Amino acid sequence: MALNEILLGLLLLAGLAYYFRQAFASQKNKARIVDLLVVGIILFTRPKIHVHVKTDPLMIAGILVFAYAWGTLIIEKFWEGYKGNENR
């Protein structure tokens, strides 16, 4: 890996961290902004995944978006149940 690629990767990670921090500080539509950032990252990294996995890139992106939404739903329902049992 060249030094330029490493620096570009670090710059990209710093930018993503900044945007996620700003999204969590948002008062309105925080969850929607974070969801769109995650979907954007999935679509951005899709070509890199396609090189390693010989499958249609659009199918890979669809599976990753579905898995993200499913995981988010499970975590949300867990916390709803946990907080519901806590009040009893």
Secondary structure, DSSP 4 states (H G I P E B T S, - for coil): --HHHHHHHHHHHHHHHHHHHHHHH-SSSHHHHHHHHHHHHHHHHHHHHHHHS-S-HHHHHHHHHHHHHHHHHHHHHHHHHHHHHHT-
